[in-house]
Amino acid sequence: MKNFDKNNPYNELPLLPPKIELETKKVLQKTITASRALAKLNGTLINLPNPNIFIDTIHIQEAKSSSEIENIITTNDDLYKAFVADKKTNNPAAKEVISYKEALWLGIERLHEKPFITTNLCIEIVQCIKKNTAGIRTTPGTTLSNSKGEVIYTPPLGETIIRDKLYNLEKFINEDNSLDPLIKMALMHYQFEAIHPFSDGNGRTGRILLLLFLKKEGLLDIPAIYLSDYIIRNKGDYYNKIRAVTEKDDWESFILFMLDMIEQTSIKGLIRLRKINSLITKTSESIKKNLPNIYSKDLVEILFRLPYIKRQNLIDTGFGNAKTVGNYLIELEKKEYLSSVKVGKEKLYLNQRLMNILEEEI
């Protein structure tokens, strides 16, 4: 029987890697199908003419789903408006989601500078999410409860203990190559959530680490995948399987859940990418035919970076002065490629067809 009591700090949380057989037949079979799906998505992304078109859109979708897991709810429409209008929004949920996206970008930049996932990086990420100077949790009393308010887990307590467990996690992530990377990713995710190093923001930080890990391992060159969508759809199962690791050492079920998350999310991501890419091609051909005077490949790309754009986006990318780009947007709206909407004093332009694909159930 494990030395675990849900009402007492789990300072005996075992270090990684676990001392049990992890690469069972079921796990290895699922690893193969998950790896294939992820590789197919990665190959499609890196072979796109300009894969960066999709990054902002997909990262905002991931930020939305990840925040929704923490009951921070906003709509796609509010979210994209807030992002394009430079946070001119009274929607606190939209602001939180945008902070998440900024934290993800921060993590990607740090990986480019130094390809390691460290405790300091985790602290930087949570500070960006929470917009404060939060550090390692030091105050007692932190517990995790279920929907009925019943305590189900009390994470390790004491800064030294938490830092020691994070140091072990850091070494496991960056130095241990004994397991398939996707199996390793599952272990990393459980351990971070079980350590629960911060007073708030652990779930969102942990999900950003998943994306950074896939990039660090070369499994997804462009971390354009929204894993949190799978978790929000299977939220009860996700938490039950985390508890089963803690209480029963049932690693197999949790690893299989995480591998299925990778596989299903990759398949859906590939379908959505193909739909968007097809729409880009059709829109490009249509604008070229109907508005040849303003058509350019670069213009079409800007229309698909995010569902909303504004005049300043075109000015910043060298399409001309305010009057010129204003005329471009008027022409695009007349031909129904875009529709305008006022946000405060600013006019934004919506690519409704792109928004429809993003909101479509796949």
C-alpha positions, -999 to +999 in steps of 0.1 A: +000+000+000+013+034-009+023+059+018-004+084+007-029+102+027-051+127+008-053+150+038-015+153+045+012+169+022+025+142-001+061+148+007+069+112-002+058+117-038+082+093-056+109+107-078+111+099-116+114+075-133+089+052-115+104+018-105+078-002-124+074-015-159+060+014-180+065+002-216+037-025-215+024-040-248-007-017-247+015+014-241+040+005-269+012-002-294-005+032-285+029+049-287+033+038-323-001+052-335+003+084-315+038+090-329+026+084-365-003+109-361+020+135-346+046+130-373+020+134-400+008+167-384+044+179-380+052+170-416+022+189-429+030+219-408+066+222-419+058+217-455+032+245-457+044+275-477+043+297-446+035+277-415+037+308-393+003+318-407-013+294-383+007+299-352-012+328-336-046+313-344-038+279-330-020+292-299-050+313-291-073+283-295-050+263-272-049+292-247-087+293-247-092+255-241-064+254-214-080+284-196-114+268-199-102+238-179-096+263-150-132+276-155-119+307-173-145+310-201-146+333-230-158+331-266-136+329-297-151+361-309-143+381-277-109+365-276-098+374-311-112+409-308-093+414-276-061+402-291-062+422-323-075+453-305-044+452-282-063+442-251-089+470-253-114+448-236-133+447-203-135+409-205-112+396-177-114+360-191-101+372-225-073+390-207-063+358-188-063+338-221-041+363-238-017+362-209-016+324-214-007+328-250+020+353-241+034+328-216+035+301-243+054+324-267+078+333-238+085+296-233+091+291-271+116+320-271+134+306-240+137+272-257+153+289-287+178+305-264+185+274-243+169+240-252+162+229-217+130+229-195+140+241-160+125+252-127+133+288-136+115+285-169+084+272-151+086+302-127+089+326-157+059+310-174+036+311-143+046+348-137+036+356-172+003+338-169-006+354-136+010+388-143+027+388-109+060+378-092+048+344-080+075+320-070+076+285-055+047+279-031+057+284+005+025+289+024+008+258+040-029+249+035-029+241-003-053+212-011-070+200-042-107+193-040-134+177-062-166+193-074-182+184-040-155+203-021-140+171-007-102+171-004-087+146-029-050+155-027-026+176-007+006+184-026+041+184-011+048+212+013+080+232+020+100+251-005+131+229-001+111+197-007+092+212-037+125+225-053+142+190-047+113+173-066+115+199-093+152+194-096+146+156-101+119+165-127+143+188-145+170+161-147+145+135-159+132+158-187+166+170-199+189+140-192+169+107-191+167+091-225+156+056-214+120+060-225+101+069-257+096+107-256+058+105-256+058+081-226+083+105-209+060+134-217+032+116-198+054+110-167+066+146-168+031+160-169+019+139-140+049+148-119+046+185-124+009+185-115+016+163-085+043+186-072+019+215-078+047+240-072+027+272-074-002+287-055-021+292-088-015+286-124-001+250-122-025+235-147-019+261-173+019+260-168+019+222-170+000+223-203+024+248-218+052+225-207+037+197-228+039+219-260+075+230-251+085+194-245+072+183-279+092+211-295+123+203-275+122+167-285+118+176-322+084+159-324+066+191-333+088+218-348+060+243-347+040+237-314+008+243-333-016+218-316-042+223-290-040+195-266-062+212-240-092+206-262-089+169-256-085+174-218-116+197-216-136+171-234-124+143-211-119+164-179-134+138-155-114+110-170-082+131-169-084+138-132-095+103-123-064+089-141-041+113-124-056+102-090-051+065-100-014+071-104-012+088-070-033+063-052-026+030-070+005+035-091-017+030-122+007+045-147-005+025-177-040+041-178-027+076-175+000+071-201-026+056-225-048+086-219-020+110-227-010+091-258-046+091-270-046+129-264-016+132-287-031+109-314-067+124-315-055+160-313-030+154-341-057+139-363-081+167-356-054+193-361-045+178-395-081+179-406-085+216-395-051+226-411-062+211-444-095+229-443-078+262-436-052+256-463-079+248-488-098+280-479-066+300-483-061+286-518-097+294-528-097+329-513-064+336-530-077+326-564-109+346-558-092+378-548-068+375-577-097+373-600-121+398-585-096+424-570-064+421-591-053+456-582-049+448-545-041+411-547-008+397-533+002+365-517+013+385-486-021+402-483-039+368-483-015+355-456-024+384-434-061+377-438-055+342-424-031+349-395-061+356-372-099+358-379-097+396-372-074+422-386-072+460-384-057+487-406-025+489-384-018+452-392-015+461-429+004+493-422+029+474-400+036+449-427+043+475-454+011+476-474+010+513-475-002+543-454-035+545-435-055+557-466-041+530-489-048+501-465-081+516-456-091+514-493-079+478-494-101+468-465-131+486-479-127+467-512-123+434-494-155+441-474-175+451-505-166+417-520-175+400-487-141+385-479-143+405-446-169+422-425-163+451-403-171+455-366-164+483-341-145+475-309-144+507-288-132+534-312-114+509-334-127+491-365-118+455-369-124+432-399-136+396-396-127+367-418-159+348-411-150+318-431-118+313-411-138+317-379-163+291-390-135+265-395-120+273-360-154+269-343-164+238-363-167+205-343-143+180-357 
